[in-house]
Amino acid sequence: MTKDALTLPQIAKRAGVQYRTLHSWVERGMLRPSVFQSSGSGRPNLFSERDAHVAEGLAALRSRGLGIEALELVAAEWRQITHAVCPTCGSDIDLESCSGHRLADSPTKAVA
């Protein structure tokens, strides 16, 4: 396994949702394995830290009552986000290399 890559069960545990829920999100294209995408059985999909943040953010919104259609729209929008601002410390977060911050913590689009 690639160092720092996460499996779907690991992300499910972090996000506090069932594996089957995340698997459904992968099937719908809401969550994408950015480290390795499996083409069949035998080798699992591998996800990055950012992918885990997306799953955590979607899980948080789901727990607040957002339906699947709204979550699909949010996931599509979040794929466009490259930076966020940490609500705790106010620092700019590069979501491509982030560790320790959560995407749901007040994301904003980067300005070119």
Helices and strands as residue ranges (DSSP letters): H 8-15, H 19-28, H 49-63, H 68-78, E 83-85, E 92-94, E 107-108
